[in-house]
Amino acid sequence: LFDRRGTVIGAMNVLMDITERERAKAALLASEQRFRALIEHSYDAISLVDQDGILLYGSPAATRFTGQTSEEYLGKSAFERIHPHDQPIVRSMFAELLSNPERTQHSQFRLRHKDESWIWLDATATNLLDQPAVQAIVVNYRDITERRRAEKESQRFGQILDDSLNEIYTFDATSLRFVRVNVGAQRNLGYTMEELSQLTPLDVK
């Protein structure tokens, strides 16, 4: 403190307790680090998309699935590499999300990999555009290409069995219950596949 002539006549210290503020900052930093670690090590990919469909963020798994680095896809349209036949489904889902804040939509569609092959994705998207901390549509997705391929092979194998003129039976090695019986065999036995799935050959009369 000074008098009117500028002579020091006293001093005043102002102390502020910032313990709680620092504790809150530390807690927030720890929470952000945990969240980032979860995203970066997750098998599923996470992307953020704005209201115009532009990609704002992609987790490391996104690069693993698509073969593209973040520099290659950020700032571009999320629809750009989607299969033409799946575009209507995905665009319809996106429009539904925009008209319903905090609404969640689910879909499966094909995306062009960097090597020009097509991969199948199973995606769930949530509109969080109105949330200040996010301001984006959050898309969680995983690569189900192998699963779709296995399903297709299973369907093809089933069709071959059903088209066969011979009676064909497959059994579970442990329970000996019927796993698959082609149409001709079902007709001969007089049971539906649903009924046979609960039976063993010893149960058939």
N, C-alpha and C positions, 0 to 999 in steps of 0.2 A: 504494500500500500504506500502511496506517496502523498505528501501534503501539497499545497498549492505552489510551493517553490520547487517541487520535484525531489524533495528529500525523502528518503525511505524512512517510513515510520512504523512499518509492520509488515507482516506477511500472512497470507491465507492459503492454506492447502485445501484442495477439493478432492476427495477420494470417492471413487465409484466402485461398488462391488459388481464385477462382471463375471463372477463365477458361474452363475446360471446360464448366462449368455454363451460363455465358452463351452460349457457342458452341452448345451443344445447344439452348438456348431459341431462339436466332436461327435455327438450322436448322429447328426444328419450325415456327416462325412462317412461314418462307419456304415450307416444304412445304405448310402449310395454305393460304397465299395462292395457290400454284400450283393446288392442288386446287380451291379455290373458283373461280378464274378458268376452269378447264377446265369445271366444271359450269355456270357462269353463261353461258358462250359456246358450249355444246354444242348441236347441232341436236336431239339426242335429249333427252327429258325424264327426270328422275330423281325418284322419290318414295320416301319411307320410310314404312312401314306397321307398326304394332305387331301383337302377336299376336291382338288382337281385331279387326283389320282397320281400325283408325282411322288416318287420314292424319296423319303427324307432320311431314312436310316435303315441299315440292315445288319443284323448280328453276324458274328463269324460263321455260324452254321449256314447262312444264306450263301456265302461264297462256296462253302463245301458242296451245297446242293446244286448250284447253278454254274459253277466254274468261273464266275465273273468276280472281279474284285469290286469293292465298294465304289472305287473311282469310275468303274465302267457302267454302273447302273444308277448311282445316286443322281438325282436331278432329272431322271427320265421317267416316262410314263410306266406305271405298273402293268398296263395292258399290252405294252409293246411286244413282249415275247410270249404272250399267251396264245395257244393254238386257236386258229380261226374258228373251228367248230365249237370251241368252249367260250369264245368271246361273249356271246349273248348271255350265257349263264352268269359269268363273272360280272359283267356290266350291270345286269339286273340286280345282283347281290349288292353291288356298290351303290346303286341308286336307292335301294331299300335301306341301306345303312345311313345314307345322307339324310333321308327323310325321317329317320327314327334315331335320335340321339341315344347313346348308351345301349343300342340294340346290338345283338350278336347274330351273325350269319355264318353258316357253314357250307362248304362246297368242296368238290374234288375237280381238278382240271389239269390240263397238260401245259407245261412250260418248256420253251426251247432252251436247252443247255447251251453253253458256249461252244461245245463241239458239234452243235446243230442237231443233236438227238433230242427226243422228247422225253421229259420226265413227268411222272404223275405226282401231284401235290395234294395233300389233304389239308385244307386251310379253315381256320376259324378267325373271323374278323369282328372287331368291336369298335363302335364309333365313340371315341373319347375326344372329339374335336372341341367340346365345350368345357373340358377339364383344363384349367390353366397350366397345370404341370405337364400335360401331354400335348394337347392341341393337335391331335392326329388320329387317324384310324389305325388301330393296332392289329396287325395280322400275325397270328401264330400258325406255322405250317411245318409239315414234315414230308419227306420223300417216301412215297408208297409205290414207287415204280415196280420193285420186285414183287410186292404183294399183288398188284394188279396183273403182273405177268403170270404169277402162279395161279391166280383166279381164272385167267383166260385159258391157261393150259388145262386146268381142272375141268372147265366147261367143255373144252375141245375133247378131252379124254372121255368125259361123260357122254358126249354126243356120239363118239365112236362106239362106245359100249351099247348105247341104245339103238344104234343103227345096225348092230351085228345081228346076224340070223341065229347065232348060237346063244345059248343061255349062259350068262356070265355072272358069277358071284364073287364078292370080295368080303373077307372077314377081318375082324379085329383079332390080333394075335393073342391077346390076353383074355378077353371076355368071350371070344368066338361068336360074337354077335355079327349080324350082317352089317357091313358098312355101305356097300353099294350093290344093287342087283339091277341088271338091265331090264328094259321093258318086257322083253320076251320071257324072261325068267319070272318076272312078277305075274305076268299073265298065266303062266303055266302053274305057278304055286297058288294063285288065287289070293294073294296078299298085295297091299300097297307097300311102297318103300317105307312109309312112315310106320306101318305095322311091323315090317320086317326088321327095322332098326332096333326093335326091342326084343328080338328073338334070336335064337341060335338054330342051326340046322336040326337039332334034336327036338326043338319045339314045333317044327313044321310037320303037320299031319296031312 
